[in-house]
């Protein structure tokens, strides 16, 4: 699931081919990625609230259909930039946001003894999605064109995310690995109570964490969306180094 979702970081692979195919400007094409990331942020917030009620499987499956269809339907955007915005940007971004929280929130419940490791592993899968997708997408663009590539990749993403979501479930209430007890240091580093959304929003720590994440992702994603490989200034396939940042 994370590899399929992380493919969004390979957006820069599509930039030049879209500019050439649609006759659009760089800023018009790049705005698609901006919409997707903006929607991702809001959808992740809503997805977390929804998952606490219905569980990871429902949210993940819904996300897979939104994400896969959003990418696939972007193939219908020939000459119509607004279609690209609505499909890849809005619908695809919605799927990304809903799915983003699912694996991480589920895994830390199953592995309370290895929370840092399992979270890092999940995030690595997300980042690795661009590393795997970029060369595949570049090859497909050369063979079938950028719009047909959207159609093919969208179907693949849908299958991958829905398949992964179908096996996800929360552990039983109070579950922990057999024989495991948190060390004194681990227990002291964890919050002594769970906060409601309203309680969290009333504390400065919430805003500090939000600001750190905002600045981190803003800088990284800005570079991802516009950075061109220094060795590909004249490339016809428009391959960018999506993982450079």
Buried (B, 14 or more C-beta within 10 A) or exposed (E): BBBBBBBBBBBBBBBBBBBEBBEBEEEBBBBBBBBBBBBBBEBBEBBBEBBEEEBBBBBBBBBBBBBBBBBBBBBEBEEEBEBBBBBBBBBBBBBBBBBBBBBBBBBBBBBBBBBEEBBEBBBEBBEBBBBBBBEBBBEBBBEEBBBEBBBBBBBBBBEBBBBBBEEBEBEEEEEBEEEEEEEEEEEEEEEEEEEEEEEEEEEEEBEEEEEEEEEEBEEEBBBBBBBBBEEBEEEEBBBBBBBEB
